Amino acid sequence: MARRILGTVAGVIVAMLVVSVMDYVSRMLTPDAAAMPAQGFAAVPTTSKVVMALGWLLATLIGGFIAVRIARWVPAVWVVAGLIVAACLYNGFTIPGVPLWMQIASVIAPVIGALIVRGVAKPA
């Protein structure tokens, strides 16, 4: 039981680190990041938004894989994906100017990642 909990927590931590790195990369693609808070999220270039959405997929793939391997429990990937979806939906509904396609991608990308990990990862 402890292995399942620790493995899942490790996967969540790794997933959040991946999201943070991809968010950093998306900010590097924004030419004038200092002016963005005044203009709102709608002013963020589409390229940066796509990188953020890919980050959710990557976070689920990497974090979910690590969770399954450590926990030796395939449902751990769904915990990782669920937490990413919850965080993305919270941000999508609380930050003004988030487009509908990003809100949809915030659900679809982690689910696709979890399905891939479920099919590929085998518990260690």
N, CA, C and O atoms as a GROMACS GRO file, in nm:
protein
  496
    1MET      N    1   0.081  -0.119   0.000
    1MET     CA    2   0.000   0.000   0.000
    1MET      C    3   0.086   0.126   0.000
    1MET      O    4   0.058   0.222  -0.072
    2ALA      N    5   0.191   0.126   0.082
    2ALA     CA    6   0.279   0.242   0.089
    2ALA      C    7   0.348   0.264  -0.046
    2ALA      O    8   0.369   0.378  -0.088
    3ARG      N    9   0.383   0.155  -0.112
    3ARG     CA   10   0.448   0.166  -0.243
    3ARG      C   11   0.355   0.233  -0.343
    3ARG      O   12   0.399   0.316  -0.423
    4ARG      N   13   0.227   0.199  -0.340
    4ARG     CA   14   0.131   0.261  -0.431
    4ARG      C   15   0.119   0.411  -0.405
    4ARG      O   16   0.117   0.491  -0.498
    5ILE      N   17   0.111   0.446  -0.279
    5ILE     CA   18   0.097   0.588  -0.244
    5ILE      C   19   0.222   0.665  -0.283
    5ILE      O   20   0.213   0.769  -0.348
    6LEU      N   21   0.339   0.616  -0.244
    6LEU     CA   22   0.464   0.686  -0.274
    6LEU      C   23   0.491   0.692  -0.424
    6LEU      O   24   0.538   0.794  -0.475
    7GLY      N   25   0.463   0.585  -0.494
    7GLY     CA   26   0.482   0.585  -0.639
    7GLY      C   27   0.391   0.684  -0.708
    7GLY      O   28   0.432   0.753  -0.801
    8THR      N   29   0.266   0.690  -0.664
    8THR     CA   30   0.172   0.784  -0.723
    8THR      C   31   0.212   0.927  -0.692
    8THR      O   32   0.206   1.014  -0.779
    9VAL      N   33   0.254   0.953  -0.569
    9VAL     CA   34   0.300   1.088  -0.532
    9VAL      C   35   0.423   1.126  -0.613
    9VAL      O   36   0.434   1.240  -0.659
   10ALA      N   37   0.515   1.032  -0.632
   10ALA     CA   38   0.633   1.060  -0.714
   10ALA      C   39   0.593   1.096  -0.857
   10ALA      O   40   0.648   1.189  -0.916
   11GLY      N   41   0.498   1.022  -0.912
   11GLY     CA   42   0.451   1.051  -1.047
   11GLY      C   43   0.386   1.188  -1.058
   11GLY      O   44   0.406   1.259  -1.156
   12VAL      N   45   0.309   1.225  -0.957
   12VAL     CA   46   0.244   1.358  -0.956
   12VAL      C   47   0.349   1.467  -0.949
   12VAL      O   48   0.339   1.568  -1.019
   13ILE      N   49   0.450   1.449  -0.864
   13ILE     CA   50   0.556   1.550  -0.852
   13ILE      C   51   0.630   1.566  -0.984
   13ILE      O   52   0.655   1.678  -1.028
   14VAL      N   53   0.664   1.455  -1.047
   14VAL     CA   54   0.733   1.462  -1.177
   14VAL      C   55   0.644   1.529  -1.281
   14VAL      O   56   0.691   1.610  -1.360
   15ALA      N   57   0.516   1.495  -1.281
   15ALA     CA   58   0.422   1.556  -1.377
   15ALA      C   59   0.416   1.707  -1.358
   15ALA      O   60   0.416   1.781  -1.456
   16MET      N   61   0.410   1.753  -1.235
   16MET     CA   62   0.405   1.897  -1.209
   16MET      C   63   0.535   1.966  -1.249
   16MET      O   64   0.534   2.080  -1.295
   17LEU      N   65   0.646   1.896  -1.232
   17LEU     CA   66   0.774   1.952  -1.279
   17LEU      C   67   0.775   1.966  -1.431
   17LEU      O   68   0.824   2.066  -1.484
   18VAL      N   69   0.722   1.866  -1.500
   18VAL     CA   70   0.716   1.872  -1.646
   18VAL      C   71   0.626   1.987  -1.691
   18VAL      O   72   0.660   2.059  -1.784
   19VAL      N   73   0.512   2.004  -1.625
   19VAL     CA   74   0.423   2.116  -1.658
   19VAL      C   75   0.496   2.248  -1.636
   19VAL      O   76   0.485   2.340  -1.717
   20SER      N   77   0.571   2.258  -1.527
   20SER     CA   78   0.645   2.382  -1.499
   20SER      C   79   0.750   2.410  -1.605
   20SER      O   80   0.765   2.525  -1.649
   21VAL      N   81   0.822   2.307  -1.648
   21VAL     CA   82   0.923   2.324  -1.752
   21VAL      C   83   0.859   2.368  -1.884
   21VAL      O   84   0.910   2.457  -1.951
   22MET      N   85   0.749   2.305  -1.920
   22MET     CA   86   0.681   2.340  -2.045
   22MET      C   87   0.621   2.481  -2.037
   22MET      O   88   0.617   2.552  -2.137
   23ASP      N   89   0.576   2.521  -1.919
   23ASP     CA   90   0.526   2.657  -1.900
   23ASP      C   91   0.641   2.757  -1.919
   23ASP      O   92   0.624   2.862  -1.980
   24TYR      N   93   0.757   2.722  -1.866
   24TYR     CA   94   0.875   2.806  -1.883
   24TYR      C   95   0.912   2.818  -2.031
   24TYR      O   96   0.941   2.927  -2.080
   25VAL      N   97   0.909   2.706  -2.103
   25VAL     CA   98   0.939   2.706  -2.246
   25VAL      C   99   0.838   2.793  -2.321
   25VAL      O  100   0.875   2.870  -2.410
   26SER      N  101   0.711   2.781  -2.285
   26SER     CA  102   0.609   2.862  -2.353
   26SER      C  103   0.630   3.011  -2.326
   26SER      O  104   0.602   3.093  -2.413
   27ARG      N  105   0.677   3.045  -2.208
   27ARG     CA  106   0.705   3.186  -2.178
   27ARG      C  107   0.825   3.238  -2.256
   27ARG      O  108   0.831   3.356  -2.290
   28MET      N  109   0.919   3.150  -2.285
   28MET     CA  110   1.034   3.191  -2.366
   28MET      C  111   0.993   3.222  -2.510
   28MET      O  112   1.061   3.297  -2.579
   29LEU      N  113   0.883   3.163  -2.554
   29LEU     CA  114   0.834   3.189  -2.690
   29LEU      C  115   0.757   3.320  -2.699
   29LEU      O  116   0.729   3.368  -2.809
   30THR      N  117   0.721   3.377  -2.584
   30THR     CA  118   0.645   3.502  -2.582
   30THR      C  119   0.743   3.618  -2.590
   30THR      O  120   0.830   3.631  -2.504
   31PRO      N  121   0.731   3.702  -2.692
   31PRO     CA  122   0.829   3.808  -2.712
   31PRO      C  123   0.836   3.909  -2.598
   31PRO      O  124   0.946   3.949  -2.559
   32ASP      N  125   0.724   3.950  -2.543
   32ASP     CA  126   0.724   4.052  -2.438
   32ASP      C  127   0.644   4.000  -2.319
   32ASP      O  128   0.531   4.042  -2.295
   33ALA      N  129   0.706   3.909  -2.245
   33ALA     CA  130   0.636   3.845  -2.134
   33ALA      C  131   0.603   3.943  -2.022
   33ALA      O  132   0.508   3.921  -1.948
   34ALA      N  133   0.681   4.049  -2.010
   34ALA     CA  134   0.657   4.146  -1.902
   34ALA      C  135   0.525   4.220  -1.921
   34ALA      O  136   0.463   4.260  -1.822
   35ALA      N  137   0.482   4.240  -2.044
   35ALA     CA  138   0.359   4.315  -2.071
   35ALA      C  139   0.234   4.228  -2.065
   35ALA      O  140   0.123   4.280  -2.068
   36MET      N  141   0.250   4.097  -2.057
   36MET     CA  142   0.136   4.007  -2.063
   36MET      C  143   0.036   4.024  -1.948
   36MET      O  144  -0.084   4.024  -1.974
   37PRO      N  145   0.081   4.039  -1.822
   37PRO     CA  146  -0.019   4.050  -1.716
   37PRO      C  147  -0.116   4.166  -1.737
   37PRO      O  148  -0.234   4.156  -1.702
   38ALA      N  149  -0.069   4.275  -1.793
   38ALA     CA  150  -0.157   4.389  -1.816
   38ALA      C  151  -0.258   4.360  -1.927
   38ALA      O  152  -0.371   4.408  -1.922
   39GLN      N  153  -0.217   4.283  -2.026
   39GLN     CA  154  -0.303   4.255  -2.141
   39GLN      C  155  -0.391   4.132  -2.120
   39GLN      O  156  -0.492   4.117  -2.189
   40GLY      N  157  -0.356   4.046  -2.029
   40GLY     CA  158  -0.435   3.926  -2.003
   40GLY      C  159  -0.388   3.808  -2.086
   40GLY      O  160  -0.301   3.820  -2.173
   41PHE      N  161  -0.447   3.693  -2.057
   41PHE     CA  162  -0.406   3.569  -2.122
   41PHE      C  163  -0.439   3.567  -2.270
   41PHE      O  164  -0.375   3.495  -2.347
   42ALA      N  165  -0.538   3.644  -2.311
   42ALA     CA  166  -0.577   3.647  -2.452
   42ALA      C  167  -0.464   3.698  -2.541
   42ALA      O  168  -0.461   3.669  -2.661
   43ALA      N  169  -0.372   3.775  -2.483
   43ALA     CA  170  -0.261   3.830  -2.561
   43ALA      C  171  -0.146   3.731  -2.580
   43ALA      O  172  -0.055   3.758  -2.658
   44VAL      N  173  -0.149   3.618  -2.511
   44VAL     CA  174  -0.043   3.519  -2.524
   44VAL      C  175  -0.053   3.456  -2.664
   44VAL      O  176  -0.161   3.419  -2.707
   45PRO      N  177   0.062   3.445  -2.734
   45PRO     CA  178   0.059   3.387  -2.869
   45PRO      C  179   0.010   3.242  -2.868
   45PRO      O  180   0.027   3.169  -2.771
   46THR      N  181  -0.051   3.203  -2.979
   46THR     CA  182  -0.105   3.067  -2.993
   46THR      C  183   0.005   2.962  -2.979
   46THR      O  184  -0.019   2.855  -2.923
   47THR      N  185   0.123   2.992  -3.029
   47THR     CA  186   0.234   2.897  -3.018
   47THR      C  187   0.262   2.863  -2.872
   47THR      O  188   0.284   2.746  -2.838
   48SER      N  189   0.263   2.962  -2.788
   48SER     CA  190   0.286   2.939  -2.645
   48SER      C  191   0.175   2.857  -2.583
   48SER      O  192   0.199   2.772  -2.497
   49LYS      N  193   0.053   2.882  -2.627
   49LYS     CA  194  -0.061   2.806  -2.574
   49LYS      C  195  -0.053   2.659  -2.618
   49LYS      O  196  -0.087   2.570  -2.540
   50VAL      N  197  -0.010   2.635  -2.739
   50VAL     CA  198   0.004   2.497  -2.788
   50VAL      C  199   0.113   2.425  -2.710
   50VAL      O  200   0.097   2.307  -2.676
   51VAL      N  201   0.223   2.494  -2.681
   51VAL     CA  202   0.331   2.433  -2.602
   51VAL      C  203   0.279   2.396  -2.463
   51VAL      O  204   0.314   2.291  -2.410
   52MET      N  205   0.197   2.482  -2.406
   52MET     CA  206   0.140   2.452  -2.274
   52MET      C  207   0.051   2.328  -2.282
   52MET      O  208   0.057   2.242  -2.193
   53ALA      N  209  -0.031   2.317  -2.386
   53ALA     CA  210  -0.119   2.201  -2.402
   53ALA      C  211  -0.037   2.074  -2.423
   53ALA      O  212  -0.071   1.968  -2.370
   54LEU      N  213   0.070   2.083  -2.500
   54LEU     CA  214   0.159   1.966  -2.517
   54LEU      C  215   0.225   1.928  -2.385
   54LEU      O  216   0.253   1.811  -2.359
   55GLY      N  217   0.249   2.028  -2.302
   55GLY     CA  218   0.306   2.002  -2.170
   55GLY      C  219   0.215   1.916  -2.085
   55GLY      O  220   0.264   1.833  -2.008
   56TRP      N  221   0.084   1.935  -2.098
   56TRP     CA  222  -0.010   1.852  -2.020
   56TRP      C  223  -0.004   1.707  -2.066
   56TRP      O  224  -0.010   1.615  -1.984
   57LEU      N  225   0.009   1.687  -2.196
   57LEU     CA  226   0.022   1.552  -2.249
   57LEU      C  227   0.153   1.489  -2.202
   57LEU      O  228   0.155   1.376  -2.154
   58LEU      N  229   0.261   1.563  -2.217
   58LEU     CA  230   0.393   1.513  -2.177
   58LEU      C  231   0.398   1.484  -2.027
   58LEU      O  232   0.456   1.384  -1.985
   59ALA      N  233   0.338   1.570  -1.947
   59ALA     CA  234   0.337   1.552  -1.802
   59ALA      C  235   0.266   1.423  -1.764
   59ALA      O  236   0.312   1.349  -1.676
   60THR      N  237   0.156   1.395  -1.832
   60THR     CA  238   0.083   1.271  -1.803
   60THR      C  239   0.164   1.150  -1.848
   60THR      O  240   0.168   1.048  -1.780
   61LEU      N  241   0.228   1.161  -1.964
   61LEU     CA  242   0.308   1.049  -2.013
   61LEU      C  243   0.424   1.019  -1.918
   61LEU      O  244   0.442   0.904  -1.877
   62ILE      N  245   0.501   1.119  -1.884
   62ILE     CA  246   0.621   1.097  -1.802
   62ILE      C  247   0.583   1.068  -1.657
   62ILE      O  248   0.629   0.969  -1.599
   63GLY      N  249   0.500   1.154  -1.599
   63GLY     CA  250   0.460   1.134  -1.460
   63GLY      C  251   0.381   1.005  -1.440
   63GLY      O  252   0.401   0.933  -1.342
   64GLY      N  253   0.292   0.976  -1.534
   64GLY     CA  254   0.214   0.853  -1.524
   64GLY      C  255   0.300   0.729  -1.537
   64GLY      O  256   0.279   0.631  -1.465
   65PHE      N  257   0.396   0.732  -1.629
   65PHE     CA  258   0.485   0.619  -1.647
   65PHE      C  259   0.566   0.593  -1.520
   65PHE      O  260   0.579   0.479  -1.475
   66ILE      N  261   0.619   0.701  -1.462
   66ILE     CA  262   0.697   0.687  -1.339
   66ILE      C  263   0.609   0.635  -1.226
   66ILE      O  264   0.651   0.549  -1.148
   67ALA      N  265   0.487   0.687  -1.217
   67ALA     CA  266   0.396   0.641  -1.112
   67ALA      C  267   0.367   0.492  -1.125
   67ALA      O  268   0.369   0.419  -1.026
   68VAL      N  269   0.340   0.447  -1.247
   68VAL     CA  270   0.308   0.305  -1.268
   68VAL      C  271   0.429   0.218  -1.237
   68VAL      O  272   0.416   0.112  -1.175
   69ARG      N  273   0.545   0.260  -1.280
   69ARG     CA  274   0.665   0.179  -1.257
   69ARG      C  275   0.700   0.169  -1.109
   69ARG      O  276   0.737   0.062  -1.061
   70ILE      N  277   0.690   0.280  -1.038
   70ILE     CA  278   0.726   0.277  -0.896
   70ILE      C  279   0.617   0.209  -0.814
   70ILE      O  280   0.645   0.123  -0.730
   71ALA      N  281   0.492   0.247  -0.838
   71ALA     CA  282   0.380   0.196  -0.758
   71ALA      C  283   0.346   0.051  -0.791
   71ALA      O  284   0.285  -0.019  -0.711
   72ARG      N  285   0.388   0.007  -0.911
   72ARG     CA  286   0.350  -0.128  -0.958
   72ARG      C  287   0.198  -0.143  -0.958
   72ARG      O  288   0.142  -0.245  -0.918
   73TRP      N  289   0.135  -0.035  -1.005
   73TRP     CA  290  -0.011  -0.028  -1.000
   73TRP      C  291  -0.057   0.061  -1.116
   73TRP      O  292  -0.037   0.182  -1.112
   74VAL      N  293  -0.116   0.002  -1.217
   74VAL     CA  294  -0.154   0.075  -1.338
   74VAL      C  295  -0.252   0.190  -1.312
   74VAL      O  296  -0.240   0.293  -1.378
   75PRO      N  297  -0.349   0.178  -1.222
   75PRO     CA  298  -0.440   0.291  -1.199
   75PRO      C  299  -0.372   0.418  -1.149
   75PRO      O  300  -0.435   0.524  -1.147
   76ALA      N  301  -0.246   0.411  -1.109
   76ALA     CA  302  -0.174   0.531  -1.064
   76ALA      C  303  -0.170   0.637  -1.174
   76ALA      O  304  -0.170   0.756  -1.145
   77VAL      N  305  -0.167   0.593  -1.300
   77VAL     CA  306  -0.164   0.689  -1.410
   77VAL      C  307  -0.292   0.772  -1.413
   77VAL      O  308  -0.288   0.888  -1.453
   78TRP      N  309  -0.403   0.714  -1.372
   78TRP     CA  310  -0.530   0.788  -1.372
   78TRP      C  311  -0.534   0.892  -1.260
   78TRP      O  312  -0.599   0.996  -1.274
   79VAL      N  313  -0.464   0.865  -1.152
   79VAL     CA  314  -0.454   0.965  -1.045
   79VAL      C  315  -0.374   1.085  -1.096
   79VAL      O  316  -0.414   1.200  -1.077
   80VAL      N  317  -0.262   1.057  -1.162
   80VAL     CA  318  -0.179   1.164  -1.218
   80VAL      C  319  -0.260   1.245  -1.320
   80VAL      O  320  -0.262   1.368  -1.314
   81ALA      N  321  -0.326   1.176  -1.413
   81ALA     CA  322  -0.404   1.244  -1.516
   81ALA      C  323  -0.518   1.325  -1.454
   81ALA      O  324  -0.544   1.438  -1.497
   82GLY      N  325  -0.584   1.269  -1.355
   82GLY     CA  326  -0.695   1.339  -1.290
   82GLY      C  327  -0.652   1.468  -1.222
   82GLY      O  328  -0.723   1.568  -1.227
   83LEU      N  329  -0.536   1.464  -1.158
   83LEU     CA  330  -0.487   1.585  -1.092
   83LEU      C  331  -0.445   1.691  -1.194
   83LEU      O  332  -0.464   1.811  -1.171
   84ILE      N  333  -0.388   1.649  -1.305
   84ILE     CA  334  -0.353   1.744  -1.410
   84ILE      C  335  -0.480   1.807  -1.468
   84ILE      O  336  -0.486   1.928  -1.489
   85VAL      N  337  -0.579   1.725  -1.495
   85VAL     CA  338  -0.707   1.777  -1.547
   85VAL      C  339  -0.768   1.876  -1.448
   85VAL      O  340  -0.813   1.983  -1.487
   86ALA      N  341  -0.769   1.839  -1.321
   86ALA     CA  342  -0.827   1.928  -1.219
   86ALA      C  343  -0.755   2.062  -1.214
   86ALA      O  344  -0.819   2.167  -1.208
   87ALA      N  345  -0.622   2.059  -1.216
   87ALA     CA  346  -0.545   2.183  -1.211
   87ALA      C  347  -0.568   2.268  -1.337
   87ALA      O  348  -0.582   2.390  -1.329
   88CYS      N  349  -0.572   2.202  -1.452
   88CYS     CA  350  -0.594   2.274  -1.578
   88CYS      C  351  -0.733   2.335  -1.584
   88CYS      O  352  -0.748   2.449  -1.627
   89LEU      N  353  -0.833   2.261  -1.541
   89LEU     CA  354  -0.969   2.315  -1.543
   89LEU      C  355  -0.983   2.431  -1.445
   89LEU      O  356  -1.052   2.530  -1.474
   90TYR      N  357  -0.920   2.419  -1.330
   90TYR     CA  358  -0.923   2.531  -1.235
   90TYR      C  359  -0.864   2.656  -1.299
   90TYR      O  360  -0.924   2.764  -1.294
   91ASN      N  361  -0.746   2.641  -1.360
   91ASN     CA  362  -0.684   2.756  -1.427
   91ASN      C  363  -0.768   2.806  -1.544
   91ASN      O  364  -0.781   2.926  -1.565
   92GLY      N  365  -0.824   2.713  -1.619
   92GLY     CA  366  -0.902   2.750  -1.736
   92GLY      C  367  -1.026   2.831  -1.703
   92GLY      O  368  -1.068   2.916  -1.781
   93PHE      N  369  -1.083   2.804  -1.586
   93PHE     CA  370  -1.205   2.876  -1.549
   93PHE      C  371  -1.180   2.997  -1.460
   93PHE      O  372  -1.270   3.079  -1.442
   94THR      N  373  -1.060   3.009  -1.404
   94THR     CA  374  -1.033   3.123  -1.317
   94THR      C  375  -0.946   3.230  -1.383
   94THR      O  376  -0.948   3.346  -1.341
   95ILE      N  377  -0.872   3.193  -1.486
   95ILE     CA  378  -0.789   3.292  -1.557
   95ILE      C  379  -0.870   3.346  -1.674
   95ILE      O  380  -0.913   3.269  -1.759
   96PRO      N  381  -0.891   3.476  -1.679
   96PRO     CA  382  -0.970   3.532  -1.789
   96PRO      C  383  -0.897   3.520  -1.924
   96PRO      O  384  -0.775   3.536  -1.932
   97GLY      N  385  -0.972   3.494  -2.028
   97GLY     CA  386  -0.916   3.492  -2.162
   97GLY      C  387  -0.866   3.358  -2.211
   97GLY      O  388  -0.810   3.351  -2.321
   98VAL      N  389  -0.883   3.251  -2.134
   98VAL     CA  390  -0.839   3.118  -2.178
   98VAL      C  391  -0.938   3.070  -2.285
   98VAL      O  392  -1.058   3.060  -2.258
   99PRO      N  393  -0.888   3.039  -2.405
   99PRO     CA  394  -0.980   2.998  -2.512
   99PRO      C  395  -1.043   2.861  -2.485
   99PRO      O  396  -0.989   2.779  -2.411
  100LEU      N  397  -1.157   2.840  -2.547
  100LEU     CA  398  -1.231   2.715  -2.529
  100LEU      C  399  -1.148   2.594  -2.571
  100LEU      O  400  -1.154   2.490  -2.506
  101TRP      N  401  -1.071   2.607  -2.681
  101TRP     CA  402  -0.993   2.492  -2.728
  101TRP      C  403  -0.890   2.448  -2.623
  101TRP      O  404  -0.859   2.330  -2.614
  102MET      N  405  -0.838   2.544  -2.543
  102MET     CA  406  -0.743   2.506  -2.438
  102MET      C  407  -0.814   2.436  -2.323
  102MET      O  408  -0.758   2.344  -2.263
  103GLN      N  409  -0.935   2.478  -2.292
  103GLN     CA  410  -1.012   2.411  -2.188
  103GLN      C  411  -1.044   2.268  -2.229
  103GLN      O  412  -1.040   2.176  -2.147
  104ILE      N  413  -1.076   2.249  -2.356
  104ILE     CA  414  -1.102   2.114  -2.406
  104ILE      C  415  -0.973   2.032  -2.407
  104ILE      O  416  -0.973   1.915  -2.367
  105ALA      N  417  -0.865   2.092  -2.452
  105ALA     CA  418  -0.736   2.022  -2.455
  105ALA      C  419  -0.688   1.984  -2.315
  105ALA      O  420  -0.617   1.885  -2.297
  106SER      N  421  -0.727   2.064  -2.215
  106SER     CA  422  -0.685   2.035  -2.078
  106SER      C  423  -0.748   1.906  -2.025
  106SER      O  424  -0.700   1.849  -1.927
  107VAL      N  425  -0.855   1.862  -2.088
  107VAL     CA  426  -0.917   1.734  -2.051
  107VAL      C  427  -0.868   1.623  -2.143
  107VAL      O  428  -0.835   1.513  -2.097
  108ILE      N  429  -0.863   1.651  -2.272
  108ILE     CA  430  -0.830   1.548  -2.370
  108ILE      C  431  -0.682   1.506  -2.362
  108ILE      O  432  -0.653   1.387  -2.367
  109ALA      N  433  -0.591   1.601  -2.351
  109ALA     CA  434  -0.447   1.568  -2.352
  109ALA      C  435  -0.408   1.473  -2.239
  109ALA      O  436  -0.343   1.372  -2.266
  110PRO      N  437  -0.446   1.501  -2.114
  110PRO     CA  438  -0.410   1.405  -2.008
  110PRO      C  439  -0.477   1.269  -2.023
  110PRO      O  440  -0.418   1.166  -1.989
  111VAL      N  441  -0.600   1.266  -2.074
  111VAL     CA  442  -0.668   1.138  -2.093
  111VAL      C  443  -0.596   1.055  -2.200
  111VAL      O  444  -0.577   0.935  -2.183
  112ILE      N  445  -0.556   1.120  -2.310
  112ILE     CA  446  -0.480   1.050  -2.414
  112ILE      C  447  -0.348   0.999  -2.356
  112ILE      O  448  -0.309   0.885  -2.381
  113GLY      N  449  -0.280   1.083  -2.280
  113GLY     CA  450  -0.155   1.041  -2.217
  113GLY      C  451  -0.174   0.922  -2.126
  113GLY      O  452  -0.094   0.828  -2.127
  114ALA      N  453  -0.280   0.924  -2.047
  114ALA     CA  454  -0.307   0.812  -1.955
  114ALA      C  455  -0.338   0.684  -2.031
  114ALA      O  456  -0.296   0.576  -1.991
  115LEU      N  457  -0.413   0.696  -2.140
  115LEU     CA  458  -0.443   0.578  -2.221
  115LEU      C  459  -0.317   0.518  -2.282
  115LEU      O  460  -0.302   0.396  -2.288
  116ILE      N  461  -0.227   0.604  -2.327
  116ILE     CA  462  -0.100   0.556  -2.383
  116ILE      C  463  -0.018   0.485  -2.276
  116ILE      O  464   0.032   0.375  -2.297
  117VAL      N  465  -0.006   0.549  -2.160
  117VAL     CA  466   0.073   0.488  -2.051
  117VAL      C  467   0.010   0.357  -2.006
  117VAL      O  468   0.081   0.259  -1.982
  118ARG      N  469  -0.122   0.354  -1.996
  118ARG     CA  470  -0.190   0.232  -1.955
  118ARG      C  471  -0.160   0.117  -2.050
  118ARG      O  472  -0.145   0.002  -2.007
  119GLY      N  473  -0.150   0.148  -2.179
  119GLY     CA  474  -0.124   0.044  -2.277
  119GLY      C  475   0.022   0.003  -2.287
  119GLY      O  476   0.052  -0.109  -2.328
  120VAL      N  477   0.112   0.093  -2.250
  120VAL     CA  478   0.255   0.069  -2.269
  120VAL      C  479   0.324   0.025  -2.140
  120VAL      O  480   0.402  -0.071  -2.141
  121ALA      N  481   0.296   0.094  -2.031
  121ALA     CA  482   0.369   0.070  -1.907
  121ALA      C  483   0.327  -0.059  -1.841
  121ALA      O  484   0.208  -0.092  -1.832
  122LYS      N  485   0.426  -0.130  -1.796
  122LYS     CA  486   0.401  -0.250  -1.719
  122LYS      C  487   0.461  -0.228  -1.582
  122LYS      O  488   0.575  -0.182  -1.570
  123PRO      N  489   0.387  -0.259  -1.478
  123PRO     CA  490   0.441  -0.242  -1.344
  123PRO      C  491   0.573  -0.317  -1.327
  123PRO      O  492   0.588  -0.431  -1.373
  124ALA      N  493   0.668  -0.254  -1.261
  124ALA     CA  494   0.801  -0.313  -1.243
  124ALA      C  495   0.796  -0.439  -1.158
  124ALA      O  496   0.899  -0.501  -1.133
   0.00000   0.00000   0.00000
